[in-house]
């Protein structure tokens, strides 16, 4: 009986340990490539969103100027007057009544220094 089981197992085919290790290594390399690719996509998306925020604040400030013949002094004033829905943390904005003095990506944002 034991010989019959041994003979049956002798003819079975399967993966060797080396083959299984190679598959695991290949999957590890592929997953590493995917992780780095996704991180790059997220960074580009955050930078694009930041640049869009700068441009949105610029348009809101110009709309406020067109309506009131003066620029709002702060982003809070843009929100209070209804030209922006909320303040953009990624944007630095400051103005006088006649000119925008600062409109750029905040130093801590993905688009630091970007001017709209």
N, C-alpha and C positions, 0 to 999 in steps of 0.2 A: 504494500500500500504506500509506504513512504517513498519507495523508488518511483512509483507511478506519479506521485505529486512532484517529485524532483524532476522527472523527465518532462512533465507538462510545463513546469516553470522555465525549463531550459529553452523552450521554443518561444516563449513570450518575448515580444519586442516592446521596447519603451525608450524613453529618453535617458541618456546618461547624465551624470551629475555635471559634466563639462558643458553639455548642450543646455541644460537648465541655467547654469551660471551665465553663459553667453547671452541667453534671452534676457535675463535680469539686468545684465550690464547694458545691453542695447536699449531696453526700456528706460533705464536710469538716464542714459545720455539723451534720449529723445525728450524725456520729461524736463530735463535741465534746459534744453533748447527752448521748449515751450514757455517755461517760466520767464526766461530772459526776454523772449519776444513779447509776452503779455505786459511785462513791466515797461518796456519801451512804448507800447501803445498807450498805456495809462499816462505816462509822462507827457506824451504829445497831446493827449486829450486834455490834461490839466492846463498845459500851456495855452492851448487854443481857447479854452474856456476863460482863462485869465485875460487874454487879449480881447476877447469878445466883451468882457466886463468893462474894460477900459474904453472901448468904442461905444458901448451903451451909455456910460456916464458922460462921454463927450456929446453924444446926441441929446441926452436929457438936458445937459447944461445949455446947449444951443437952443433947444426948444424953450427953456425957461427964459433965456435972453430974448428970444423972438417975442414972447408973450409979455414980459415985464420990462424989457429994455435994460435989464441988469442981470448979471450972473449971480446965482445963489453963492454965498460965501463958503458953504460947506456941503458935503454930501448929505448931511442930516437935513439941511434946508431943501435939498432936491427931493428927498423922501417926503418931508412935511408938506411940500407944495404939490405933491402928486406926480412929479416927473419921473421918479424911480419908485419901484415897489419896495425895495429894501437896500440898505447900504451894502456895497461890495467890499468885502474885507481885503480883497487882493488889489485894490486900487487906491492910490494916493490922489486926493483932489483938494485943491484950494483955489480960491478966486478972489478978485476984487470986484467991484461993481462993473468995471469996464473990461476986465480981462481975466482969463483963466491963468493962474500963475503956476499951478502944479497939476498935471494930469498924466499919471504914469502907473505902471505896475509897481506894487509895493515891494520893498526890499526883500521881504520874506516870501514873496509869491513866486510861482513858476515863471512869470514873465517880468521879473524885476527889471525896471528901467524902460520897459516898452512904452512908447508914447503914442497916444491915440490920435 
